[in-house]
Amino acid sequence: MRRTLGCVRLVDNKALHLRTQAWYERQERVGYAETSSMLTDWKKQEELDFLNEVSCVPLQQGLRHLQTAFT
């Protein structure tokens, strides 16, 4: 449970940072679909491969909650 929540927090923080950065630097909106694709890419990176050790459902749900917060 602790590992899952840590991964959710990491994914949420990365997605929040990228969404905020995209807006302030390029006035570009990044939505759930884009962050979900980013999650897939993050899971392929060697330094983030531990994201594959937890269920993807809470990770994606965190991204959905982030989308709701932005809307």
RAVEN-V293281 format. One record per residue. RES is the residue in one letter. PSI is psi in degrees with one decimal (NA if undefined). OMEGA is omega as a letter, one per 40 degrees, with the letter a starting at -180 (* if undefined). BURIAL is I if it has 24 or more other ideal C-beta (glycine too) atoms within 12 Angstrom, else O. Layout:
# RAVEN-V293281
RES:PSI:OMEGA:BURIAL / RES:PSI:OMEGA:BURIAL
This chain:
# RAVEN-V293281
M:-43.9:a:O / R:-41.4:i:O / R:-43.7:i:O / T:-46.9:a:O / L:-36.0:i:O / G:-40.8:i:O / C:-39.9:i:I / V:-44.9:i:I / R:-43.8:i:O / L:-48.8:a:I / V:-43.2:i:I / D:-45.5:a:I / N:-40.5:i:O / K:-45.0:a:I / A:-42.4:i:I / L:-45.0:i:I / H:-46.3:a:O / L:-38.1:i:I / R:-45.1:a:I / T:-43.9:i:O / Q:-43.7:a:O / A:-38.4:a:O / W:-48.8:a:O / Y:-28.3:a:O / E:-35.0:a:O / R:4.2:a:O / Q:40.8:a:O / E:131.4:i:O / R:133.5:i:O / V:122.5:a:I / G:-172.0:a:O / Y:-44.0:a:I / A:-42.5:a:O / E:-42.1:a:O / T:-32.0:i:I / S:-39.8:i:I / S:-38.2:i:O / M:-40.0:i:I / L:-42.8:i:I / T:-43.5:i:O / D:-41.0:i:O / W:-38.6:a:I / K:-18.6:i:I / K:-14.0:a:O / Q:138.0:a:O / E:-42.1:a:O / E:-13.2:i:O / L:15.8:a:O / D:-15.9:i:O / F:-16.2:i:O / L:-21.7:i:I / N:-11.2:a:O / E:-10.1:i:O / V:163.9:i:I / S:141.5:i:O / C:-17.6:a:O / V:-50.5:i:O / P:-31.6:i:I / L:-45.8:i:I / Q:-35.6:i:I / Q:-36.8:i:O / G:-39.3:i:I / L:-35.2:i:I / R:-40.6:i:I / H:-38.7:i:O / L:-41.0:i:I / Q:-44.3:i:O / T:-40.9:i:O / A:-37.9:a:O / F:-34.2:i:O / T:NA:*:O
